[in-house]
Amino acid sequence: MDFALPPEIDEIRQRIRAFVEERIIPLEADPASYDEHENIARPLLERLRAEAKRQGLWALGMPQERGGGGLSMVGLAACYEEMNRSIFGPVVFHGAAPDDGNMRLLNMVGTEAQKERWLQPIIDGAVQSSFVMTEPDGCGSDPSMTYTRAERQGDRWVIRGRKHYITGAAEAKHFILIARTGEDDRNGLTAFLYHADQPGWRIIRRIPIMGPEEHGGHCEIEYDGLEITDENVLMKLGDGLRATQIRLGPARLTHCMRWTGMGRRALEIAMARVEVRKAFGSTLIEKESVQQMIGQAAMELDIGRLLTMRAAWLLDNGSLARKEVSMAKVVVADALHRAVDTSLQLLGARGYSKDTVVEWMYRYARQARLVDGASEVHRMVLTNFLRRQGKDFFAWGAGRG
């Protein structure tokens, strides 16, 4: 087993690391760098994005012929981790949710006409996108509970229903919408594409949340007669659940890639402090209790990194890696929270204040155990795999997960 990165991937990783260290992290300390929702201010973001494009560090998961970097999932795992050593990093390099997952889905299953109309503007950074699935009292982790319905009327589909916690919706222009077109739980959902300028839908509210927000927030949406033609059905009629699964598996893993970087940065901030902070006759790092805290957090992060890289390798080799992605999602979500919580505890009041970005990370990290499937759901998935596979659950190699 060789855990070394290929030289060409490591070279990109190092260039991202330098960009993050030199151009992005210093901006975090300036209040003017933030918008009103605690994300990077749009004018600053656009300047940094232009630099990232010039350096060839843009949309690394997309094909080179469309202006991306053409990296494998293994390559993304290494590079996304480096990006998220800054809280601003992923969106600067066009590697943030939800655009990252939406671009991947459209690139995998869209027709050439759909890629040109709906995907290319997202890759270019000309528009923001949103994935519209979750509903009030309807689908969340269980898409079969979808009640937003698309009814056939003449030569088009008419959408009625309600969605909520839709990330980025307030600033998105391109939307992927999951709606019910039949009664079967597996084949009764369909994915539709629509533009923000189309009539028949509205944002009811931007839902206030505990943590910092992505650009466009998390919105509640009402559909009351949105019309969509057949050319804007993604995949085939009844393939909505399949489209959701294709999108969410890799998207969960890219969350893990980014979260390991954030966890590392939290520990870096703590280490810089405990190396110099003295109390009761010695620096904090010399105290066994502090060493126990840091060692545990670092170990859990590295376990999460290894699980993430294994799942990335499996995806690159044609596996769906469903159980491996679920393992990574549970472990990395916990590891991120442990790392940030440890950092905050060791920094004391400095960590709880806004003098560092750790309190920002702490509020952000709590969502990790909820988004893209709660940890309890992923543990249930793993148990079901164990019941079906028995001893083969622990097989070496690519497996059939």
Beta strands, then each sheet from edge to edge (+ up, - down):
strand 1: 129-132
strand 2: 149-153
strand 3: 156-167
strand 4: 174-180
strand 5: 189-195
strand 6: 201-206
strand 7: 218-229
strand 8: 233-234
strand 9: 278-279
strand 10: 282-283
sheet 1: 1+ 4+ 5- 8+
sheet 2: 2+ 3- 7+ 6-
sheet 3: 9+ 10-
end
